Amino acid sequence: MPLLYARDDGSHSIHELPGGPVLGVVPGAEYGEETFALHEDSALVMVTDGVVEGPGLTLEAGLERAGALAGAALHEGLNAEETADRVLDAAVAVDHLDDVAVLVIRRA
């Protein structure tokens, strides 16, 4: 899944990462790496596919929605847990309960 990068000005971007096999499925698998800076007043938001896609929601639309929600949460001054809750609550509202997990790493 791509990473979401949210900023306290309310903006967000989507970062595609190098792909690879599912974690733990293929012994000895190698995964690409990418390094970037997490600036002050920003957050990385990692989600599972159940948060951002479903029968009535494309992956692209779900990523945009989650990114916009995270950006708005940071703009409102919410902490990491509150930001994760906002993204997760929106996923539950779509009524497609698949694997849903949200991890927010915030740099204040």
N, C-alpha and C positions, 0 to 999 in steps of 0.2 A: 504494500500500500504506500502511496506517496505520503510524505510528511507535509503537515500544514505549518506555516510560519506566520504567526499572528503578531501584530504590532499594536501598541497602545493608542495609535492614531485611528484605530478602527480598521486598518487595511490588513490584508493577508495575501499570501502567495502559496502556491502548491509546488513542492519540490519532488520531482521524480527521482528515485534512487535506482542504482543498478539492481537488476533483478537476480533471481537465483531460485533454487528449489525451496520448498517449504522447510522451515527450520525443523531439524530432527528427523526428517524423512529419509534423507540420503546420507549415509555415513561418509565422512571425509569430504563433504561438499565444501566448495569455496564460495565465498560471498564477497562482492565488491565493497569498497569503502568510499566514503565521501566525507570531507571535512569542511565545515563552514562555521562562521561566527554566530553566536546567539547574542545579539545586542541587548543593551539595557532596555527595560520596559517592553520586552517581547517574549514570545513563548513558542516552543515547539509543541505541536499537538499531534499525537499518534493515535490512530483509530483502527479498529478492525473493520472488515468489509461490511459487517452487519450494521455498522453505524452509518455508513455512507451510501449503501445501495440496497435495493429491494425491488419487489415487483413493480412498484410505481415510482421508482427513483433510480435514475441512471447514476453510475459512479461519478461522472463529471458533475452532475447537479448536486449530488450528495456532498462531494468534496467542497464545492463552492458554498453550499449552505453551512457546513461545519466550519469552514474557514471564516465566513462572515460572522457567524455566531461567536467564534472565539475572538475575533478582532473586536467585535462590539463589547464583549465581556471585559477585555483588557482596557478598552477605552473607558468603560464604566468603573474601572478600578477593582474588578473582582480578582480574587486570588486564584491560584491554580485549581484548587478543589471546586470552587464555585464555577470556574470556566468549564471544567470537565463535566460538572453536573448540567450546565446549560446545553452543551453539545449532546450529552447522553439523553436528556429529557426530550430534545427534538427528535432524536432517533426513535425513541419509544413511541412518540406521537404518530409516527408513520405507520404504526401497527404492524411492523415486520420484525419480530423478535428472532434474530439469528444470534450469532456470537457478537456480543456488543461489549467493547472495552474502549476506554479513552484514557490516555496518559498525557498529562500536561506538564511540561518542564518550563517553568517561568523564571526569567531573570528580571528581578526588580531593580 
